[in-house]
Amino acid sequence: QVQLVESGGGSVQAGGSLRLSCVASGAAFSRVCMAWFRQGPGEEREAVASVYPTTSRARLVDAAKGRFAVSVDHARNRLFFEMNSLKAEDAGTYYCAAARGMSEFTCLGRLSPRDFGVWGQGTQVTVS
């Protein structure tokens, strides 16, 4: 059973940076899609970035391009989400999620929370 634990959230001023981390235990990063979702108050949970660890290919939504980056540390089964030039609209709870058996093609496309069966507890990001 895969378990995900996020860390690294916090409160920053607009223009600041945060680095989120997600540790996966219980299974290796193989044939799995990993993603970061954001959920603002009263909003639907939406995918911000995804990565297929087997190839390390990643996708960011348009609002994140040029500011955010997602990477994988295979040795430590850890997923990172580097967020720079943060804006007020980036605030929310960020969740790490895993979908086992998902193809790379699907992983790097438009994703829904329904596509993912394993979730972390979330980490809060506040931008003032």
Phi and psi in degrees as a GROMACS rama.xvg file:
@    title "Ramachandran Plot"
@    xaxis  label "Phi"
@    yaxis  label "Psi"
@TYPE xy
-76.4648  135.886  VAL-2
-125.765  141.098  GLN-3
-122.099  135.985  LEU-4
-131.885  119.475  VAL-5
-93.9989  157.376  GLU-6
-156.242  169.5  SER-7
104.129  -4.88381  GLY-8
-69.1933  171.643  GLY-9
168.895  -166.972  GLY-10
-113.993  125.931  SER-11
-135.472  162.01  VAL-12
-82.5133  156.2  GLN-13
-54.7536  135.464  ALA-14
94.6396  -11.0974  GLY-15
-80.8618  -175.77  GLY-16
-132.769  151.67  SER-17
-142.237  152.475  LEU-18
-124.823  113.514  ARG-19
-90.8052  148.763  LEU-20
-130.333  145.651  SER-21
-135.554  119.15  CYS-22
-101.212  129.608  VAL-23
-105.045  128.871  ALA-24
-124.457  153.768  SER-25
98.6253  -13.7707  GLY-26
-164.651  154.031  ALA-27
-84.4352  163.983  ALA-28
-78.6256  73.4559  PHE-29
-133.829  136.236  SER-30
48.8924  44.4417  ARG-31
-136.376  145.19  VAL-32
-102.163  131.883  CYS-33
-112.963  143.598  MET-34
-147.506  156.746  ALA-35
-111.691  128.869  TRP-36
-115.081  150.059  PHE-37
-119.878  139.335  ARG-38
-132.636  115.087  GLN-39
-87.4266  166.217  GLY-40
-57.2771  124.745  PRO-41
71.4138  11.4551  GLY-42
-111.383  161.796  GLU-43
-73.7586  152.468  GLU-44
-74.2359  130.28  ARG-45
-132.591  145.627  GLU-46
-72.4492  136.742  ALA-47
-111.063  -34.954  VAL-48
-154.431  151.984  ALA-49
-142.168  154.847  SER-50
-146.878  140.822  VAL-51
-102.303  99.6107  TYR-52
-57.655  -29.567  PRO-53
-58.9444  -36.4046  THR-54
-112.59  -9.7324  THR-55
64.7731  12.5912  SER-56
-74.3778  141.012  ARG-57
-134.883  162.012  ALA-58
-138.288  138.965  ARG-59
-120.537  146.405  LEU-60
-69.9192  160.387  VAL-61
-55.3737  -39.7849  ASP-62
-66.1492  -19.0596  ALA-63
-97.8696  -17.2702  ALA-64
-64.0948  135.909  LYS-65
86.4317  -14.1458  GLY-66
-120.12  -36.556  ARG-67
-112.321  158.286  PHE-68
-147.86  143.422  ALA-69
-119.916  139.437  VAL-70
-146.588  165.66  SER-71
-127.856  134.791  VAL-72
-107.626  98.3866  ASP-73
-65.7555  -35.9872  HIS-74
-61.7173  -32.8911  ALA-75
-110.955  10.7773  ARG-76
49.2424  48.4161  ASN-77
-125.954  138.147  ARG-78
-110.761  135.091  LEU-79
-117.517  149.915  PHE-80
-136.667  103.795  PHE-81
-90.4825  121.307  GLU-82
-118.694  119.51  MET-83
-120.121  163.894  ASN-84
49.1255  48.6173  SER-85
-64.5565  144.124  LEU-86
-118.625  163.581  LYS-87
-57.4735  -36.6289  ALA-88
-72.7094  -7.18357  GLU-89
-83.7904  -11.3279  ASP-90
-64.0349  151.355  ALA-91
149.744  -171.822  GLY-92
-96.7435  128.535  THR-93
-105.081  131.632  TYR-94
-118.448  138.409  TYR-95
-92.8772  138.548  CYS-96
-139.758  152.819  ALA-97
-131.506  142.224  ALA-98
-130.118  110.064  ALA-99
-80.9959  142.619  ARG-100
80.0824  4.48843  GLY-101
-79.5015  141.385  MET-102
-74.9455  159.857  SER-103
-63.4236  -39.7981  GLU-104
-57.0889  -47.4406  PHE-105
-68.6823  -40.2857  THR-106
-59.754  -34.8524  CYS-107
-95.0928  13.8635  LEU-108
-106.223  -160.708  GLY-109
-74.5348  126.398  ARG-110
-116.53  149.28  LEU-111
-119.299  150.727  SER-112
-55.9697  -27.8407  PRO-113
-66.4527  -18.1104  ARG-114
-76.4481  -11.1776  ASP-115
-116.531  134.393  PHE-116
-105.893  -11.1517  GLY-117
-125.568  131.055  VAL-118
-132.976  146.941  TRP-119
-83.0137  -179.371  GLY-120
-82.5972  -12.9702  GLN-121
93.8441  150.599  GLY-122
-135.933  137.058  THR-123
-86.6547  134.383  GLN-124
-120.459  123.156  VAL-125
-118.703  131.461  THR-126
-124.736  121.238  VAL-127
